[in-house]
Amino acid sequence: MSPQPSPFPYESQWGDERCNAAVVLRREPPGRFHDWRADGYASEREYEYWASHVCGLACLRSVLRAWRPGLRPVPMAELIRGAVAAGALVPRPDTVDGLYYRPFLAWIAADYGIHGEVFEGAEVSGWLSRVGEDAVAMASVSPEIRWPERPNERTGGHLVLVHGRDDAGRAVFHNPSGIGPTAGSAVLAPEVFARFHPGRGMLLHR
C-alpha cells in the first residue's frame, strides 16, 4: 500500500535531492547540482562544511513549510545560525557536534512556536502511534537506513522526519540523505525501522 501524499515537502540536507546520490554514491561536490547561494551560504566551502551535518535542520525546514505556510522561506544558513546560537549545533574544526535535542526544542519553541518533547529508550511502536496530523517525529537512525535491505553496523547518528503512517501501520518518513525510494516518503515496517534506531528522538507538536 502506498502512503498518501505528504503535506511535508521533502528537504535534502544538501538543498537538492539530486545531490544525495552525487555525494553519497559518487563523492561529487554538491555545488555542481545546487545553488548554495540560494540557501544563504557565504561560500561553497561553508556550504560543503555544513551540509553534511544539517539533517535535523532539513527536517525542521520541512516542518516549517508545512505548519507555518505564512512564514517566509527560511534559508538554511539562517537556521544554522539560530541552532548554533541556541547551542543545538556546535561547530568544530573538522566536524559539527549535535544536534542536541533540548536546546533545539527550546529554540524552535521560542522562534517558531513549535513545541516538542524528547523520547529516549523508546520502542518504535510507542512513539510512532503518536505521529499524525498534528505530530511528527524527528527520529535518530543510522544513515544506513537508506539501504534497508542490507545489514547495518550501527544505530543513530542521523535524523529523519517521520511524518505519517500508512494503512499497514508502517512508518512514512523523509530521509534528508536518502537515495531514490528511501528519500522522500520512504516506508518501512516498525521492526525494520527499529534496526537502525537507538530509541531516541523528538516528537514535535503543531
Secondary structure, DSSP 8 states (H G I E B T S, - for coil): ------SS----TTSSTHHHHHHHTT---GGGTS-GGGGT-SSHHHHHHHHTT-HHHHHHHHHHHHH-TTS----HHHHHHHHHHHTSEEE-SS-EEE--HHHHHHHHHHHH--EEEEE-S--HHHHHTT-BTTEEEEEEE-GGGGSTTS--S---SEEEEEEEE-TT--EEEE-TT--GGGSTTEEE-HHHHHHH--S-EEEEE-
